[in-house]
């Protein structure tokens, strides 16, 4: 099934720009969320208040950047040639992406309240929630990796093969 875009000129990877932007932005968010978690855990055990501050600002920036990651993910998914085998993984990845955006913002809000009330410590229940968030992020990384490395979304040989009528 070939898509026709009159307003956009697409390259050999079916994108209007040289390379996919979603992975670049999303890896930034992944790194910030994980680094925030590591800083909170280290701060909890070492009682180093500066690590709590680093953690908060990483989550704060991640909560803004995740929306750019989701928006570019939606755009790039919309431009991809989707075949039936891809659909369940892509749907789950999409729902998880929007859910993670909401969860990251909610946890950042919670982190702000914790920081406002007592910037010198983080409660263990917050660390539990942050651990759960990191697990969800790892699941999302797996799904995204599967879309690229198993299904070949926006990978030039797969895109070109589909344009020639070769079914994956």
C-alpha positions as semicolon CSV with decimal commas, in nm:
position;residue;x (nm);y (nm);z (nm)
1;X;0,000;0,000;0,000
2;X;0,168;0,321;-0,116
3;X;0,104;0,651;0,055
4;X;0,091;0,968;-0,151
5;X;0,189;1,299;0,008
6;X;0,154;1,608;-0,210
7;X;0,280;1,857;0,050
8;X;0,583;1,654;0,161
9;X;0,874;1,523;-0,036
10;X;0,982;1,200;0,133
11;X;1,332;1,051;0,122
12;X;1,434;0,685;0,082
13;X;1,330;0,618;0,443
14;X;0,984;0,773;0,390
15;X;1,069;1,081;0,598
16;X;1,054;1,453;0,509
17;X;1,391;1,509;0,683
18;X;1,724;1,321;0,658
19;X;1,697;1,087;0,958
20;X;1,431;0,986;1,210
21;X;1,411;1,245;1,491
22;X;1,204;1,038;1,732
23;X;1,494;0,813;1,839
24;X;1,722;1,112;1,901
25;X;1,472;1,288;2,124
26;X;1,351;0,974;2,298
27;X;1,703;0,861;2,390
28;X;1,756;1,200;2,552
29;X;1,441;1,144;2,761
30;X;1,540;0,787;2,849
31;X;1,882;0,901;2,969
32;X;1,735;1,182;3,179
33;X;1,476;0,959;3,348
34;X;1,731;0,689;3,429
35;X;1,992;0,942;3,544
36;X;1,731;1,109;3,764
37;X;1,652;0,774;3,923
38;X;2,021;0,697;3,981
39;X;2,074;1,040;4,141
40;X;1,776;0,988;4,372
41;X;1,896;0,643;4,480
42;X;2,251;0,765;4,537
43;X;2,120;1,073;4,718
44;X;1,898;0,857;4,937
45;X;2,189;0,639;5,051
46;X;2,460;0,909;5,069
47;X;2,231;1,188;5,198
48;X;2,381;1,416;4,932
49;X;2,121;1,690;4,879
50;X;2,283;1,807;4,556
51;X;2,197;1,474;4,392
52;X;1,830;1,534;4,475
53;X;1,848;1,870;4,299
54;X;2,011;1,714;3,991
55;X;1,743;1,446;3,994
56;X;1,459;1,697;4,006
57;X;1,590;1,907;3,717
58;X;1,649;1,598;3,503
59;X;1,288;1,489;3,556
60;X;1,167;1,842;3,491
61;X;1,340;1,863;3,152
62;X;1,243;1,503;3,068
63;X;0,877;1,583;3,134
64;X;0,889;1,857;2,870
65;X;1,104;1,666;2,620
66;X;0,890;1,351;2,629
67;X;0,608;1,532;2,451
68;X;0,841;1,616;2,161
69;X;0,945;1,251;2,151
70;X;0,581;1,136;2,140
71;X;0,483;1,394;1,876
72;X;0,772;1,300;1,647
73;X;0,696;0,933;1,713
74;X;0,337;0,986;1,601
75;X;0,451;1,175;1,291
76;X;0,705;0,913;1,194
77;X;0,465;0,626;1,263
78;X;0,211;0,799;1,040
79;X;0,465;0,819;0,757
80;X;0,576;0,455;0,790
81;X;0,447;0,178;0,568
82;X;0,274;-0,036;0,826
83;X;0,213;-0,400;0,747
84;X;-0,006;-0,633;0,955
85;X;0,273;-0,794;1,161
86;X;0,387;-0,451;1,287
87;X;0,047;-0,321;1,397
88;X;0,015;-0,481;1,745
89;X;0,364;-0,375;1,854
90;X;0,321;-0,025;1,710
91;X;-0,017;0,017;1,881
92;X;0,123;-0,095;2,218
93;X;0,429;0,130;2,172
94;X;0,201;0,425;2,093
95;X;-0,025;0,372;2,395
96;X;0,280;0,323;2,617
97;X;0,437;0,643;2,481
98;X;0,136;0,858;2,564
99;X;0,097;0,683;2,899
100;X;0,462;0,739;2,985
101;X;0,427;1,107;2,898
102;X;0,147;1,138;3,154
103;X;0,331;0,926;3,412
104;X;0,657;1,121;3,376
105;X;0,471;1,450;3,422
106;X;0,280;1,312;3,724
107;X;0,598;1,180;3,887
108;X;0,772;1,511;3,815
109;X;0,484;1,692;3,985
110;X;0,514;1,459;4,282
111;X;0,891;1,514;4,285
112;X;0,829;1,891;4,288
113;X;0,603;1,860;4,593
114;X;0,864;1,643;4,770
115;X;1,135;1,897;4,685
116;X;0,917;2,185;4,804
117;X;0,831;2,020;5,138
118;X;1,174;1,883;5,224
119;X;1,457;1,917;4,971
120;X;1,691;1,714;5,196
121;X;1,531;1,371;5,150
122;X;1,319;1,153;4,924
123;X;1,067;0,904;5,068
124;X;1,112;0,534;4,989
125;X;0,763;0,518;4,832
126;X;0,877;0,773;4,573
127;X;1,181;0,557;4,497
128;X;0,943;0,264;4,446
129;X;0,737;0,465;4,199
130;X;1,055;0,579;4,022
131;X;1,167;0,216;4,000
132;X;0,835;0,127;3,838
133;X;0,881;0,418;3,595
134;X;1,227;0,293;3,497
135;X;1,079;-0,054;3,435
136;X;0,811;0,098;3,209
137;X;1,080;0,293;3,024
138;X;1,275;-0,032;2,970
139;X;0,962;-0,198;2,829
140;X;0,912;0,098;2,595
141;X;1,277;0,077;2,482
142;X;1,222;-0,292;2,401
143;X;0,912;-0,214;2,195
144;X;1,083;0,068;2,005
145;X;1,386;-0,149;1,937
146;X;1,160;-0,423;1,806
147;X;0,993;-0,178;1,565
148;X;1,330;-0,086;1,417
149;X;1,538;-0,403;1,440
150;X;1,270;-0,666;1,384
151;X;1,014;-0,485;1,166
152;X;1,246;-0,234;0,998
153;X;1,032;0,080;1,023
154;X;1,205;0,366;0,839
155;X;1,498;0,140;0,748
156;X;1,588;0,210;0,385
157;X;1,612;-0,150;0,252
158;X;1,275;-0,239;0,406
159;X;1,110;0,082;0,278
160;X;1,254;0,035;-0,072
161;X;1,155;-0,333;-0,078
162;X;0,797;-0,247;0,013
163;X;0,787;0,017;-0,262
164;X;0,893;-0,256;-0,507
165;X;0,611;-0,477;-0,385
166;X;0,820;-0,709;-0,171
167;X;0,624;-0,799;0,139
168;X;0,820;-0,834;0,467
